[in-house]
């Protein structure tokens, strides 16, 4: 394991970015709601996307220095896509719970369960994974361009160390589509009927 990490420092950076995301998020919310230091909180939360910039820059520097794009570069692209697409929602989710717990804020809102609101919600959530996939592919394309390796045909993605990560996300995107937005659109759940028991 130690040899793998020493030979693939980008994996360590991905792990550090994930840890850094949660540390900065917790510190930013603690500064806002416990210390009442709103400026410090804003600064800490603004540092979250800086982690993404550092990660993609390190990947590009690595291939520009002669390293061929491999699975770690693909993983970095997927991680970046995920943090960009889902990061804001995670911050909003954590902020609502922190405000409720420590600042007397309202209970965190729950996702809609019925009707058109539920359908719209599922399409928005699925759109995030599509966005994550698109960003990952864009970063892979940029990495391949910097490395000068070109882009394989989609049918060959599975055999390519980096682009195989793009292929792995295809079933995730499709299963999510069928299981949630499509299914909810075709059969939207209805709120249970309430019986008026007043005499």
Backbone as a chain_set.jsonl record, in Angstrom:
{"seq": "XXXXXXXXXXXXXXXXXXXXXXXXXXXXXXXXXXXXXXXXXXXXXXXXXXXXXXXXXXXXXXXXXXXXXXXXXXXXXXXXXXXXXXXXXXXXXXXXXXXXXXXXXXXXXXXXXXXXXXXXXXXXXXXXXXXXXXXXXXXXXXXXXXXXXXXXXXXXXXXXXXXXXXXXXXXXXXXXXXXXXXXXXXXXXXXXXXXXXXX", "coords": {"N": [[0.822, -1.205, 0.0], [1.918, 1.225, 0.829], [3.906, 1.515, -1.125], [2.324, 1.804, -3.392], [1.016, 4.26, -2.907], [3.216, 5.959, -2.759], [4.087, 5.834, -5.344], [1.965, 6.891, -6.644], [1.228, 9.759, -6.096], [-0.889, 11.426, -6.649], [-3.175, 10.144, -5.83], [-3.003, 10.384, -3.079], [-3.341, 13.144, -2.933], [-5.966, 13.394, -3.817], [-7.296, 12.105, -1.706], [-6.537, 13.866, 0.348], [-7.831, 16.143, -0.537], [-10.512, 15.407, -0.226], [-10.672, 15.069, 2.572], [-9.94, 17.663, 3.281], [-12.12, 19.11, 2.244], [-14.263, 18.448, 4.005], [-13.175, 19.279, 6.429], [-12.791, 22.062, 6.041], [-15.446, 22.75, 5.559], [-16.707, 22.075, 8.024], [-15.238, 23.741, 9.738], [-15.842, 26.242, 8.667], [-18.633, 26.423, 9.108], [-18.699, 26.171, 11.873], [-17.346, 28.497, 12.588], [-19.222, 30.35, 11.712], [-21.646, 29.816, 13.148], [-20.997, 29.166, 15.792], [-18.834, 30.762, 16.658], [-19.713, 33.135, 15.709], [-18.441, 34.5, 13.704], [-18.686, 35.788, 10.907], [-17.276, 36.712, 8.643], [-14.868, 35.256, 8.728], [-15.973, 32.727, 8.456], [-17.04, 32.881, 5.855], [-14.659, 33.177, 4.403], [-13.381, 30.696, 4.925], [-15.193, 28.908, 3.753], [-15.031, 29.754, 1.131], [-12.594, 28.776, 0.465], [-13.004, 26.156, -0.142], [-13.587, 25.515, -2.982], [-11.033, 26.071, -3.885], [-9.51, 23.875, -3.321], [-10.292, 22.125, -5.352], [-9.23, 23.409, -7.583], [-6.499, 23.188, -7.024], [-6.216, 20.408, -7.143], [-6.894, 19.709, -9.865], [-4.983, 21.209, -11.152], [-2.635, 20.001, -10.251], [-2.888, 17.491, -11.433], [-2.721, 18.172, -14.149], [-0.177, 19.317, -14.269], [1.289, 17.077, -13.696], [0.908, 15.358, -15.962], [1.867, 17.048, -17.884], [4.505, 17.017, -17.256], [5.361, 14.654, -18.289], [4.24, 12.264, -17.403], [2.171, 9.568, -18.308], [-1.363, 9.765, -18.928], [-3.317, 8.118, -16.534], [-5.121, 5.727, -14.466], [-5.312, 7.119, -12.048], [-5.448, 9.778, -12.82], [-7.88, 9.734, -14.13], [-9.54, 9.124, -11.952], [-9.147, 11.431, -10.442], [-10.381, 13.29, -12.127], [-13.042, 12.406, -12.049], [-13.566, 12.719, -9.324], [-13.318, 15.509, -9.119], [-15.449, 16.305, -10.779], [-17.592, 15.33, -9.269], [-17.394, 16.822, -6.854], [-17.768, 19.435, -7.758], [-20.354, 19.275, -8.868], [-21.962, 18.306, -6.768], [-21.072, 19.561, -4.486], [-22.048, 22.153, -3.671], [-24.67, 21.56, -2.914], [-24.182, 19.822, -0.782], [-22.94, 21.559, 1.02], [-25.058, 23.35, 1.494], [-26.89, 21.576, 2.639], [-25.516, 20.792, 5.005], [-25.266, 23.298, 6.21], [-27.928, 24.022, 6.793], [-28.57, 22.151, 8.764], [-26.662, 22.682, 10.718], [-27.349, 25.303, 11.39], [-29.886, 24.879, 12.457], [-29.292, 23.279, 14.663], [-27.449, 24.755, 16.22], [-28.047, 27.462, 16.097], [-30.686, 28.016, 16.445], [-32.203, 27.861, 14.161], [-34.742, 27.103, 11.616], [-36.206, 23.784, 11.288], [-34.385, 21.552, 9.157], [-35.24, 21.563, 5.691], [-37.189, 18.986, 4.157], [-36.807, 16.701, 1.4], [-39.185, 16.909, -1.295], [-42.03, 14.719, -1.363], [-44.175, 13.976, -2.875], [-46.168, 14.204, -5.901], [-45.867, 16.8, -8.456], [-43.767, 18.297, -7.45], [-42.069, 16.384, -6.368], [-41.333, 15.006, -8.696], [-39.961, 17.035, -10.122], [-37.863, 17.444, -8.333], [-36.462, 14.972, -8.445], [-35.557, 15.012, -11.081], [-33.842, 17.213, -10.972], [-31.893, 16.271, -9.167], [-30.874, 14.095, -10.598], [-29.822, 15.494, -12.703], [-27.545, 16.523, -11.528], [-25.73, 14.368, -11.382], [-25.347, 13.931, -14.057], [-24.145, 16.352, -14.733], [-21.817, 16.082, -13.184], [-20.615, 13.921, -14.492], [-20.23, 15.052, -17.036], [-18.404, 17.135, -16.408], [-16.264, 15.599, -15.477], [-15.551, 14.243, -17.848], [-14.785, 16.443, -19.389], [-12.539, 17.318, -17.966], [-10.905, 15.089, -18.301], [-10.566, 15.234, -21.062], [-9.144, 17.653, -21.221], [-6.868, 16.886, -19.824], [-5.886, 14.845, -21.497], [-5.347, 16.391, -23.738], [-3.316, 18.109, -22.823], [-1.412, 16.174, -22.284], [-1.049, 15.202, -24.803], [-2.1, 12.85, -25.84], [-4.455, 12.304, -27.106], [-7.954, 11.423, -27.732], [-9.601, 8.435, -27.113], [-11.922, 6.423, -29.038], [-15.333, 6.248, -27.916], [-16.115, 3.561, -27.676], [-13.779, 2.345, -27.016], [-13.144, 3.19, -24.508], [-13.284, 1.649, -22.156], [-10.994, 0.125, -22.159], [-8.983, 1.899, -21.763], [-6.797, 3.338, -19.392], [-7.317, 5.889, -18.128], [-9.718, 6.901, -19.352], [-11.461, 4.876, -18.794], [-12.724, 5.459, -16.454], [-14.635, 7.285, -17.247], [-16.285, 5.564, -18.674], [-17.188, 3.942, -16.607], [-18.986, 5.529, -15.266], [-21.198, 5.605, -16.888], [-23.181, 3.418, -16.558], [-24.01, 4.185, -13.98], [-25.198, 6.703, -14.384], [-27.299, 5.936, -16.115], [-28.765, 4.001, -14.623], [-29.542, 5.547, -12.432], [-31.144, 7.378, -13.818], [-33.288, 5.765, -14.809], [-34.274, 4.592, -12.451], [-35.119, 6.737, -10.845], [-35.761, 9.689, -11.843], [-37.155, 9.004, -14.297], [-38.883, 6.875, -13.536], [-40.327, 8.161, -11.496], [-41.546, 10.178, -12.952], [-43.22, 8.745, -14.678], [-44.801, 7.425, -12.876], [-45.831, 9.191, -10.638], [-45.616, 9.638, -7.141], [-48.443, 9.873, -5.007], [-49.912, 11.976, -2.54], [-51.106, 10.608, 0.508], [-54.582, 10.199, 0.985], [-56.491, 12.147, 3.213], [-58.75, 11.504, 5.814], [-61.646, 13.081, 6.795], [-62.563, 13.321, 10.018], [-64.207, 14.791, 11.534], [-67.149, 15.478, 13.294]], "CA": [[0.0, 0.0, 0.0], [2.817, 2.376, 0.883], [4.55, 1.66, -2.425], [1.322, 2.317, -4.337], [0.803, 5.678, -2.65], [4.42, 6.708, -3.101], [4.163, 5.878, -6.8], [0.779, 7.6, -7.146], [0.943, 10.837, -5.145], [-2.163, 12.057, -6.965], [-4.183, 9.493, -4.996], [-2.9, 11.052, -1.783], [-3.911, 14.481, -3.063], [-7.413, 13.225, -3.868], [-7.715, 11.86, -0.332], [-6.367, 15.104, 1.108], [-8.882, 17.068, -0.967], [-11.764, 14.986, 0.404], [-10.574, 15.434, 3.989], [-9.939, 19.12, 3.341], [-13.491, 19.59, 2.005], [-15.067, 18.327, 5.223], [-12.56, 20.103, 7.481], [-13.126, 23.459, 5.764], [-16.892, 22.911, 5.741], [-16.998, 22.086, 9.46], [-14.641, 24.938, 10.324], [-16.6, 27.405, 8.21], [-19.929, 26.473, 9.783], [-18.432, 26.446, 13.288], [-17.04, 29.922, 12.698], [-20.439, 31.135, 11.495], [-22.717, 29.63, 14.119], [-20.501, 29.069, 17.163], [-18.007, 31.928, 16.967], [-20.372, 34.329, 15.149], [-17.442, 35.188, 12.881], [-19.216, 35.553, 9.564], [-16.237, 36.919, 7.624], [-13.992, 34.084, 8.767], [-16.746, 31.622, 7.896], [-17.087, 33.052, 4.396], [-13.318, 32.902, 3.884], [-13.136, 29.254, 4.984], [-16.032, 28.229, 2.763], [-14.523, 30.101, -0.201], [-11.398, 27.971, 0.217], [-13.401, 24.81, -0.593], [-13.284, 25.299, -4.408], [-9.587, 26.157, -4.141], [-9.02, 22.49, -3.311], [-10.514, 21.565, -6.686], [-8.254, 24.029, -8.487], [-5.204, 22.576, -6.719], [-6.224, 19.023, -7.616], [-6.828, 19.631, -11.326], [-3.687, 21.763, -11.55], [-1.613, 18.98, -9.993], [-3.031, 16.449, -12.456], [-2.226, 18.696, -15.419], [1.283, 19.45, -14.141], [1.835, 15.72, -13.729], [0.985, 14.854, -17.34], [2.738, 17.948, -18.642], [5.873, 16.621, -16.947], [5.712, 13.42, -18.97], [3.508, 11.083, -16.931], [1.022, 9.262, -19.169], [-2.631, 9.745, -18.204], [-3.644, 6.774, -16.071], [-6.345, 5.612, -13.68], [-5.374, 8.148, -11.015], [-5.915, 11.014, -13.454], [-9.31, 9.546, -14.332], [-10.179, 9.245, -10.646], [-9.115, 12.851, -10.086], [-11.4, 13.963, -12.931], [-14.354, 12.025, -11.515], [-13.714, 13.372, -8.025], [-13.56, 16.925, -9.36], [-16.822, 16.438, -11.268], [-18.512, 15.113, -8.163], [-17.371, 17.921, -5.891], [-18.373, 20.62, -8.376], [-21.783, 19.067, -9.078], [-22.691, 18.041, -5.532], [-20.501, 20.285, -3.354], [-22.913, 23.229, -3.185], [-25.802, 20.937, -2.219], [-23.697, 19.31, 0.501], [-22.731, 22.705, 1.904], [-26.379, 23.842, 1.886], [-27.45, 20.562, 3.536], [-24.842, 20.902, 6.293], [-25.556, 24.615, 6.766], [-29.271, 24.002, 7.367], [-28.556, 21.35, 9.995], [-25.851, 23.406, 11.698], [-28.142, 26.45, 11.841], [-30.966, 24.371, 13.301], [-28.75, 22.708, 15.904], [-26.663, 25.672, 17.042], [-28.455, 28.868, 15.998], [-32.132, 28.157, 16.554], [-32.824, 27.952, 12.846], [-35.865, 26.194, 11.398], [-35.813, 22.416, 10.939], [-33.949, 21.442, 7.756], [-36.323, 21.13, 4.808], [-37.098, 17.634, 3.635], [-37.12, 16.624, -0.03], [-40.611, 16.649, -1.55], [-42.339, 13.29, -1.44], [-45.331, 13.671, -3.716], [-46.613, 15.067, -6.981], [-44.964, 17.46, -9.395], [-42.562, 18.731, -6.745], [-41.204, 15.211, -6.276], [-40.809, 14.761, -10.043], [-38.95, 18.061, -10.408], [-36.721, 17.191, -7.458], [-35.688, 13.838, -8.954], [-34.858, 15.439, -12.301], [-32.717, 18.073, -10.572], [-30.852, 15.438, -8.576], [-30.233, 13.339, -11.681], [-29.025, 16.456, -13.462], [-26.251, 16.706, -10.88], [-24.805, 13.298, -11.769], [-25.009, 14.201, -15.46], [-23.16, 17.439, -14.697], [-20.564, 15.518, -12.67], [-20.051, 13.115, -15.573], [-19.758, 15.974, -18.064], [-17.195, 17.804, -15.927], [-15.196, 14.594, -15.464], [-15.103, 14.034, -19.225], [-14.085, 17.655, -19.821], [-11.216, 17.318, -17.336], [-10.129, 14.054, -18.993], [-10.202, 15.777, -22.371], [-8.082, 18.628, -20.995], [-5.673, 16.128, -19.444], [-5.38, 14.194, -22.703], [-4.814, 17.437, -24.62], [-2.024, 18.531, -22.272], [-0.481, 15.05, -22.429], [-0.861, 14.92, -26.219], [-2.422, 11.445, -26.108], [-5.672, 12.168, -27.892], [-9.133, 10.845, -27.089], [-10.025, 7.201, -27.776], [-13.345, 6.31, -29.352], [-16.082, 5.799, -26.73], [-16.136, 2.095, -27.593], [-12.485, 1.903, -26.479], [-12.901, 3.807, -23.209], [-13.108, 0.659, -21.086], [-9.634, -0.405, -22.201], [-8.027, 2.982, -21.497], [-6.715, 3.525, -17.935], [-7.987, 7.093, -17.656], [-11.077, 7.041, -19.858], [-12.336, 3.84, -18.238], [-13.551, 6.088, -15.432], [-15.801, 7.834, -17.934], [-17.166, 4.437, -18.992], [-17.793, 3.433, -15.373], [-20.095, 6.379, -14.849], [-22.358, 5.435, -17.776], [-24.277, 2.689, -15.905], [-24.514, 4.955, -12.844], [-26.103, 7.714, -14.932], [-28.485, 5.28, -16.674], [-29.567, 3.398, -13.548], [-30.146, 6.664, -11.702], [-32.201, 7.93, -14.674], [-34.444, 4.868, -14.857], [-34.815, 4.319, -11.123], [-35.645, 7.883, -10.125], [-36.586, 10.663, -12.581], [-38.084, 8.396, -15.253], [-39.903, 6.143, -12.798], [-41.177, 9.115, -10.786], [-42.347, 10.884, -13.949], [-44.259, 7.838, -15.186], [-45.69, 7.032, -11.778], [-45.545, 10.107, -9.522], [-46.306, 9.268, -5.895], [-49.495, 10.795, -4.578], [-50.057, 12.104, -1.091], [-52.233, 9.821, 1.001], [-55.803, 10.972, 1.253], [-56.834, 12.284, 4.637], [-60.179, 11.343, 6.084], [-62.181, 14.067, 7.737], [-63.286, 12.609, 11.059], [-64.998, 15.715, 12.348], [-68.59, 15.209, 13.265]], "C": [[0.859, 1.26, 0.0], [3.501, 2.62, -0.436], [3.589, 2.252, -3.44], [1.141, 3.813, -4.153], [2.02, 6.515, -3.009], [4.581, 6.841, -4.605], [2.999, 6.645, -7.416], [0.404, 8.721, -6.177], [-0.381, 11.541, -5.416], [-3.296, 11.438, -6.146], [-4.185, 10.118, -3.607], [-3.543, 12.436, -1.828], [-5.432, 14.423, -3.138], [-7.961, 12.99, -2.465], [-7.623, 13.112, 0.523], [-7.444, 16.123, 0.735], [-10.217, 16.716, -0.319], [-11.779, 15.354, 1.889], [-10.649, 16.957, 4.15], [-11.322, 19.71, 3.136], [-14.289, 19.585, 3.302], [-14.498, 19.171, 6.366], [-12.925, 21.574, 7.283], [-14.618, 23.716, 5.956], [-17.243, 23.002, 7.223], [-16.457, 23.349, 10.118], [-15.415, 26.19, 9.928], [-17.932, 27.542, 8.924], [-19.76, 26.736, 11.282], [-18.123, 27.922, 13.501], [-18.3, 30.763, 12.572], [-21.409, 31.038, 12.665], [-22.247, 29.537, 15.574], [-19.697, 30.294, 17.572], [-18.639, 33.235, 16.52], [-19.407, 35.173, 14.323], [-17.797, 34.953, 11.413], [-18.151, 35.73, 8.473], [-15.277, 35.739, 7.566], [-14.693, 32.879, 8.152], [-16.775, 31.687, 6.368], [-15.739, 32.723, 3.769], [-13.046, 31.4, 3.849], [-13.941, 28.504, 3.933], [-15.593, 28.555, 1.332], [-13.263, 29.311, -0.553], [-11.741, 26.576, -0.313], [-13.134, 24.612, -2.087], [-11.806, 25.418, -4.753], [-8.97, 24.765, -4.152], [-9.168, 21.846, -4.683], [-9.504, 22.105, -7.688], [-6.875, 23.404, -8.283], [-5.137, 21.17, -7.293], [-6.087, 18.946, -9.135], [-5.506, 20.194, -11.828], [-2.579, 20.738, -11.364], [-1.676, 17.879, -11.039], [-2.462, 16.922, -13.788], [-0.71, 18.861, -15.402], [1.941, 18.081, -14.269], [1.969, 15.205, -15.158], [1.849, 15.756, -18.206], [4.195, 17.609, -18.408], [6.275, 15.292, -17.545], [5.006, 12.172, -18.488], [2.335, 10.805, -17.857], [-0.264, 9.279, -18.349], [-3.003, 8.316, -17.813], [-4.896, 6.816, -15.205], [-6.447, 6.69, -12.607], [-5.829, 9.493, -11.586], [-7.415, 10.921, -13.743], [-10.078, 9.697, -13.034], [-10.222, 10.702, -10.202], [-10.194, 13.621, -10.852], [-12.797, 13.666, -12.403], [-14.598, 12.696, -10.166], [-14.032, 14.855, -8.2], [-14.988, 17.149, -9.839], [-17.829, 16.289, -10.149], [-18.549, 16.269, -7.185], [-17.987, 19.189, -6.474], [-19.892, 20.461, -8.462], [-22.561, 18.946, -7.769], [-22.214, 18.878, -4.343], [-21.421, 21.351, -2.789], [-24.098, 22.662, -2.414], [-25.387, 20.408, -0.859], [-23.486, 20.445, 1.505], [-24.07, 23.242, 2.399], [-27.051, 22.884, 2.885], [-26.844, 20.688, 4.936], [-25.176, 22.225, 6.973], [-26.923, 24.629, 7.448], [-29.292, 23.247, 8.688], [-27.752, 22.039, 11.098], [-26.646, 24.581, 12.266], [-29.264, 25.999, 12.774], [-30.442, 23.925, 14.664], [-28.131, 23.77, 16.819], [-27.148, 27.123, 17.019], [-29.966, 29.048, 16.037], [-32.836, 28.306, 15.225], [-33.972, 26.972, 12.699], [-35.363, 24.786, 11.108], [-35.4, 22.341, 9.466], [-35.095, 20.969, 6.874], [-36.096, 19.708, 4.313], [-37.394, 17.639, 2.134], [-38.61, 16.363, -0.23], [-40.861, 15.165, -1.77], [-43.413, 12.965, -2.457], [-45.449, 14.652, -4.889], [-45.521, 15.661, -7.845], [-43.675, 17.911, -8.725], [-41.57, 17.582, -6.625], [-40.56, 14.911, -7.624], [-39.699, 15.749, -10.369], [-37.689, 17.837, -9.579], [-35.846, 16.07, -8.008], [-34.951, 14.195, -10.244], [-33.672, 16.329, -11.966], [-31.57, 17.244, -10.006], [-30.115, 14.634, -9.643], [-29.368, 14.267, -12.534], [-27.657, 16.676, -12.853], [-25.27, 15.616, -11.28], [-24.42, 13.448, -13.236], [-23.959, 15.305, -15.543], [-21.809, 16.921, -14.222], [-19.858, 14.715, -13.751], [-19.477, 14.023, -16.666], [-18.484, 16.694, -17.664], [-16.026, 16.834, -15.924], [-14.655, 14.362, -16.868], [-14.332, 15.244, -19.747], [-12.675, 17.707, -19.241], [-10.333, 16.248, -17.975], [-9.674, 14.535, -20.364], [-9.068, 16.783, -22.232], [-6.775, 17.928, -20.648], [-5.045, 15.459, -20.66], [-4.764, 15.2, -23.663], [-3.441, 17.889, -24.131], [-0.979, 17.434, -22.462], [-0.18, 14.733, -23.882], [-1.196, 13.491, -26.607], [-3.661, 11.267, -26.973], [-6.776, 11.475, -27.116], [-9.519, 9.569, -27.82], [-11.51, 7.254, -28.112], [-14.085, 5.807, -28.12], [-16.122, 4.278, -26.572], [-14.841, 1.54, -26.998], [-12.196, 2.445, -25.08], [-12.582, 2.779, -22.138], [-11.685, 0.124, -21.017], [-8.576, 0.646, -21.876], [-7.991, 3.257, -20.002], [-7.459, 4.751, -17.429], [-9.448, 7.128, -18.075], [-12.016, 5.954, -19.367], [-13.205, 4.398, -17.117], [-14.78, 6.75, -16.046], [-16.8, 6.75, -18.279], [-17.871, 3.924, -17.748], [-18.989, 4.264, -14.932], [-21.34, 6.205, -15.71], [-23.463, 4.628, -17.102], [-24.85, 3.418, -14.698], [-25.542, 5.974, -13.318], [-27.403, 7.07, -15.422], [-29.374, 4.683, -15.588], [-30.273, 4.474, -12.738], [-31.321, 7.237, -12.496], [-33.458, 7.069, -14.632], [-35.102, 4.739, -13.488], [-35.466, 5.496, -10.43], [-36.402, 8.869, -11.016], [-37.581, 10.03, -13.548], [-39.224, 7.699, -14.522], [-40.871, 7.1, -12.095], [-42.064, 9.891, -11.757], [-43.495, 10.015, -14.441], [-45.261, 7.452, -14.109], [-45.428, 7.916, -10.558], [-46.302, 9.691, -8.268], [-47.312, 10.337, -5.489], [-49.571, 10.821, -3.06], [-51.244, 11.265, -0.633], [-53.421, 10.708, 1.306], [-56.087, 10.983, 2.743], [-58.343, 12.188, 4.793], [-60.632, 12.349, 7.126], [-63.039, 13.346, 8.769], [-64.119, 13.535, 11.932], [-66.478, 15.415, 12.194], [-69.283, 16.445, 12.845]], "O": [[0.583, 2.223, -0.715], [3.673, 3.767, -0.849], [3.972, 3.094, -4.253], [1.114, 4.56, -5.131], [1.89, 7.636, -3.5], [5.137, 7.824, -5.095], [3.049, 7.007, -8.591], [-0.627, 8.641, -5.508], [-0.938, 12.181, -4.524], [-4.262, 12.12, -5.806], [-5.245, 10.352, -3.026], [-4.208, 12.851, -0.878], [-6.116, 15.289, -2.594], [-8.96, 13.592, -2.072], [-8.513, 13.393, 1.325], [-7.914, 16.876, 1.588], [-10.967, 17.602, 0.089], [-12.768, 15.881, 2.399], [-11.332, 17.467, 5.038], [-11.673, 20.701, 3.777], [-14.914, 20.583, 3.66], [-15.251, 19.714, 7.175], [-13.318, 22.254, 8.23], [-15.011, 24.77, 6.455], [-17.984, 23.894, 7.635], [-17.127, 23.958, 10.953], [-15.622, 27.088, 10.744], [-18.324, 28.645, 9.306], [-20.571, 27.434, 11.89], [-18.578, 28.527, 14.471], [-18.436, 31.781, 13.25], [-21.936, 32.051, 13.125], [-23.025, 29.803, 16.49], [-19.847, 30.806, 18.681], [-18.178, 34.315, 16.892], [-19.535, 36.395, 14.249], [-17.275, 34.043, 10.769], [-18.131, 34.982, 7.495], [-14.916, 35.277, 6.484], [-14.081, 32.105, 7.416], [-16.563, 30.687, 5.683], [-15.677, 32.069, 2.728], [-12.536, 30.886, 2.853], [-13.437, 27.578, 3.298], [-15.761, 27.737, 0.428], [-12.907, 29.191, -1.725], [-10.881, 25.891, -0.867], [-12.503, 23.618, -2.447], [-11.37, 24.926, -5.793], [-8.026, 24.502, -4.896], [-8.287, 21.112, -5.129], [-8.987, 21.369, -8.529], [-6.166, 23.124, -9.249], [-4.12, 20.779, -7.866], [-5.252, 18.196, -9.641], [-4.963, 19.711, -12.821], [-1.691, 20.612, -12.207], [-0.641, 17.384, -11.486], [-1.792, 16.157, -14.482], [-0.037, 18.58, -16.393], [3.007, 17.942, -14.87], [3.016, 14.677, -15.532], [2.489, 15.293, -19.15], [5.039, 17.879, -19.262], [7.401, 14.837, -17.342], [5.153, 11.114, -19.098], [1.571, 11.721, -18.166], [-0.261, 8.853, -17.194], [-3.005, 7.415, -18.652], [-5.635, 7.8, -15.204], [-7.549, 7.134, -12.284], [-6.517, 10.256, -10.909], [-8.137, 11.91, -13.617], [-11.139, 10.32, -13.003], [-11.224, 11.154, -9.648], [-10.844, 14.503, -10.292], [-13.638, 14.561, -12.318], [-15.696, 13.182, -9.896], [-14.904, 15.395, -7.518], [-15.667, 18.064, -9.373], [-18.808, 17.033, -10.082], [-19.624, 16.66, -6.731], [-18.656, 19.937, -5.761], [-20.633, 21.398, -8.165], [-23.689, 19.428, -7.67], [-22.874, 18.906, -3.304], [-21.572, 21.459, -1.572], [-24.491, 23.209, -1.383], [-26.136, 20.524, 0.111], [-23.81, 20.313, 2.685], [-24.214, 23.555, 3.58], [-27.691, 23.316, 3.843], [-27.567, 20.691, 5.933], [-25.352, 22.264, 8.191], [-27.072, 25.175, 8.541], [-29.965, 23.666, 9.631], [-28.121, 21.982, 12.271], [-26.624, 24.829, 13.472], [-29.554, 26.664, 13.768], [-31.075, 24.168, 15.691], [-28.269, 23.699, 18.041], [-26.707, 27.931, 17.836], [-30.472, 30.118, 15.698], [-33.95, 28.825, 15.166], [-34.163, 26.105, 13.552], [-34.208, 24.612, 10.721], [-36.006, 22.999, 8.621], [-35.844, 20.071, 7.26], [-34.964, 19.285, 4.081], [-38.147, 18.485, 1.653], [-39.231, 15.67, 0.576], [-40.01, 14.449, -2.297], [-43.556, 11.812, -2.864], [-44.908, 15.757, -4.865], [-44.419, 15.124, -7.959], [-42.613, 17.912, -9.348], [-40.363, 17.785, -6.764], [-39.371, 14.596, -7.689], [-38.628, 15.36, -10.834], [-36.576, 18.02, -10.073], [-34.622, 16.198, -8.036], [-33.835, 13.726, -10.468], [-32.617, 16.225, -12.593], [-30.408, 17.486, -10.329], [-28.892, 14.505, -9.603], [-28.313, 13.867, -13.025], [-26.702, 16.981, -13.568], [-24.093, 15.902, -11.499], [-23.295, 13.128, -13.619], [-23.006, 15.215, -16.318], [-20.774, 17.276, -14.785], [-18.642, 14.816, -13.91], [-18.373, 13.789, -17.16], [-17.577, 16.85, -18.482], [-14.919, 17.195, -16.322], [-13.441, 14.292, -17.063], [-13.342, 15.092, -20.463], [-11.728, 18.091, -19.928], [-9.139, 16.472, -18.173], [-8.544, 14.28, -20.78], [-8.131, 16.774, -23.03], [-5.706, 18.321, -21.115], [-3.827, 15.496, -20.839], [-3.772, 14.901, -24.328], [-2.512, 18.036, -24.925], [0.182, 17.712, -22.759], [0.818, 14.076, -24.181], [-0.654, 12.966, -27.579], [-3.887, 10.185, -27.516], [-6.571, 11.001, -25.998], [-9.745, 9.603, -29.029], [-12.259, 8.04, -27.533], [-13.532, 5.019, -27.353], [-16.159, 3.771, -25.451], [-14.806, 0.401, -26.531], [-11.127, 2.191, -24.525], [-11.707, 3.004, -21.301], [-11.219, -0.282, -19.952], [-7.399, 0.315, -21.73], [-9.047, 3.4, -19.386], [-8.158, 4.678, -16.418], [-10.325, 7.361, -17.243], [-13.233, 6.08, -19.5], [-14.292, 3.882, -16.854], [-15.846, 6.773, -15.432], [-18.01, 6.962, -18.196], [-19.03, 3.514, -17.819], [-19.904, 3.747, -14.291], [-22.429, 6.613, -15.305], [-24.602, 5.095, -17.066], [-26.04, 3.294, -14.411], [-26.62, 6.1, -12.736], [-28.487, 7.598, -15.174], [-30.595, 4.838, -15.626], [-31.448, 4.34, -12.396], [-32.367, 7.547, -11.926], [-34.562, 7.581, -14.442], [-36.327, 4.771, -13.372], [-36.278, 5.305, -9.525], [-37.631, 8.883, -10.947], [-38.731, 10.464, -13.619], [-40.393, 7.904, -14.847], [-42.082, 6.88, -12.096], [-43.202, 10.225, -11.427], [-44.617, 10.495, -14.602], [-46.428, 7.185, -14.399], [-44.871, 7.454, -9.562], [-47.501, 9.421, -8.328], [-47.062, 11.536, -5.611], [-49.325, 9.818, -2.39], [-52.271, 11.217, -1.31], [-53.279, 11.819, 1.818], [-55.944, 9.976, 3.436], [-59.104, 12.73, 3.991], [-60.054, 12.445, 8.209], [-64.106, 12.824, 8.446], [-64.67, 13.112, 12.948], [-66.972, 15.137, 11.102], [-70.511, 16.461, 12.748]]}, "num_chains": 1, "name": "protein.A"}
